[in-house]
Amino acid sequence: MTVLRRILTTALMAGLVAGIVVSIIQYLVVHPLIVEAERFEARAAAVQAAPAAARTATEAATEAEPWQPQDGVERTAYTLLTNLLTGIGFAMLLGGGFAIYGGRVDTVRGMYWGIAGFLTFALAPALGLPPEPPGVPAADLVARQGWWLGTVFATATGLAAVVFARHPVAKAAGVMVMVLPHLIGAPHLAGAAATIPADLATSFVIASLATTALFWLVLGAVSGAFYRRFA
């Protein structure tokens, strides 16, 4: 089997497994928190809209509501599809990393790579921009995306230097690179209050990060197992 076919086959199998597993956990743990946050958000929106009840029907009709999937089967289906595509995409990155690494890869070593993926794509960005449930105000999207991408790149580069570099100076430089985005600081919206209780927001952050950690552990383990099998 060629390297490219090995990567693609591994990514497909591992992405499907990890996507299904994380979708089940999200439905049981994260989804109820999102629904509760949406209730608080809807109540706050109703209170804010009350003084504007005198607007004409024409004015109200021109305000288009942003599309979102309906709660229930539709939302669950879209979540599953998103998780499957995300799992396959990240599994392709892991497979490419395995190929570049060139060393022995198995289930356990795959889990190590999965931990690195969690640190890079989830935990490090969450230190500045934690997962946001409905009802939590956010800064400009472009600014947040730029900081997130920079943090991911810095974390991946720094981790690679810490793990694979031999010289202590290079390892120290890797640590400095990982810290740099947090010294710069993530963009935040000043003066805006959340419409949900603080404990609900905290529970959402913890549940989201725990679910994401499980996703990366499963993705890494399954990717390592299949990558070795298709050798």
SVG drawing of the C-alpha trace seen along z (x, -y; Angstrom):
<svg xmlns="http://www.w3.org/2000/svg" viewBox="-47 -52 69 57">
<polyline fill="none" stroke="black" stroke-width="0.4" points="0.0,0.0 1.4,-3.4 1.9,-6.0 -0.8,-8.3 -3.4,-5.4 -2.3,-4.3 -2.9,-7.8 -6.3,-8.2 -7.5,-4.8 -6.4,-5.3 -8.0,-8.8 -11.3,-7.5 -11.5,-4.6 -10.2,-6.6 -12.3,-9.7 -15.5,-7.7 -14.8,-6.0 -13.8,-9.1 -16.6,-11.1 -19.3,-8.7 -17.9,-8.3 -17.6,-12.1 -21.1,-12.7 -22.6,-10.3 -20.7,-12.0 -21.6,-15.4 -25.3,-14.5 -25.2,-13.1 -23.0,-15.7 -22.6,-18.9 -26.0,-19.2 -28.0,-19.6 -25.8,-22.5 -26.3,-24.2 -30.0,-23.8 -30.0,-25.4 -27.8,-28.2 -30.2,-28.9 -33.1,-29.2 -31.3,-31.9 -30.3,-33.6 -33.9,-33.5 -35.2,-35.0 -32.7,-37.8 -33.6,-38.5 -37.3,-38.7 -36.6,-41.2 -34.5,-43.4 -37.1,-43.2 -40.0,-44.2 -39.4,-48.0 -39.3,-47.7 -42.7,-46.0 -44.2,-49.2 -42.2,-48.7 -44.2,-48.3 -44.7,-44.9 -42.7,-45.9 -39.7,-46.8 -39.9,-43.5 -40.3,-41.5 -37.1,-42.9 -35.0,-41.6 -33.9,-38.1 -33.2,-35.6 -29.9,-33.7 -30.4,-30.1 -29.7,-27.3 -30.7,-23.7 -33.8,-22.8 -33.3,-21.1 -33.8,-17.3 -33.0,-15.0 -31.8,-17.8 -29.3,-19.3 -28.0,-15.8 -27.5,-14.9 -25.6,-18.1 -23.5,-17.6 -22.7,-14.0 -21.8,-15.1 -19.5,-17.8 -17.8,-15.5 -17.2,-12.9 -15.7,-15.4 -13.6,-17.0 -12.4,-13.5 -11.4,-12.6 -9.6,-15.9 -7.6,-15.7 -6.9,-12.0 -5.3,-13.0 -3.1,-15.4 -2.1,-12.7 -1.4,-10.3 0.8,-12.9 2.6,-13.4 3.2,-9.6 4.6,-9.5 7.0,-12.4 8.0,-11.0 8.9,-7.7 9.2,-5.8 7.1,-3.0 3.5,-3.9 1.0,-1.8 -2.1,-2.4 -0.2,-3.7 2.1,-6.0 -1.0,-7.1 -2.5,-8.2 0.6,-10.3 0.1,-12.0 -3.6,-12.5 -2.6,-14.2 -0.3,-16.5 -3.3,-17.3 -5.5,-18.1 -2.8,-20.4 -2.4,-22.1 -5.9,-22.5 -7.9,-22.7 -6.2,-23.3 -3.7,-26.0 -6.3,-28.1 -8.8,-27.6 -6.4,-29.3 -7.2,-32.5 -10.5,-31.7 -12.4,-29.1 -15.3,-27.3 -18.3,-29.7 -21.9,-28.6 -24.8,-30.6 -25.3,-33.8 -21.6,-34.6 -20.5,-37.7 -17.5,-37.3 -15.0,-39.6 -14.7,-40.1 -14.7,-36.8 -11.7,-37.6 -9.6,-38.7 -10.5,-35.5 -9.7,-33.3 -6.4,-35.0 -5.3,-34.6 -6.5,-30.9 -4.5,-30.1 -1.4,-31.8 -1.8,-29.9 -2.2,-26.6 0.9,-27.2 3.0,-28.4 1.9,-25.4 2.6,-22.9 6.0,-24.4 6.9,-24.6 5.8,-21.1 7.8,-19.7 10.9,-21.5 10.5,-20.3 9.9,-16.7 12.2,-16.2 15.0,-18.8 18.1,-17.6 19.8,-20.8 18.5,-22.4 18.5,-25.8 16.1,-24.6 13.8,-23.1 13.8,-26.3 13.0,-28.2 10.1,-25.9 8.7,-26.7 9.0,-30.4 7.2,-30.1 4.3,-28.3 4.0,-31.0 4.2,-33.9 0.5,-34.0 -0.6,-34.1 1.7,-37.0 0.2,-38.9 -3.3,-38.0 -6.5,-36.8 -9.1,-39.4 -12.0,-39.9 -15.2,-42.0 -15.0,-44.6 -18.0,-45.8 -20.4,-43.1 -22.2,-40.9 -23.2,-37.3 -26.8,-36.3 -26.2,-32.9 -25.1,-32.1 -21.3,-31.9 -21.6,-28.3 -23.3,-27.2 -20.6,-28.8 -17.9,-27.1 -19.7,-23.7 -19.8,-24.1 -16.1,-24.9 -15.2,-21.8 -17.6,-19.5 -16.4,-20.8 -12.7,-20.4 -13.2,-16.9 -15.2,-15.8 -12.5,-17.2 -9.8,-15.4 -11.7,-12.1 -12.0,-12.8 -8.3,-13.3 -7.4,-10.2 -9.7,-8.0 -8.6,-9.6 -4.9,-9.1 -5.3,-5.5 -7.4,-4.4 -5.2,-6.2 -2.1,-4.6 -3.7,-1.1 -4.9,-1.4 -1.7,-3.0 0.3,-0.1 -2.2,2.4 -2.1,1.0 1.7,0.9"/>
</svg>
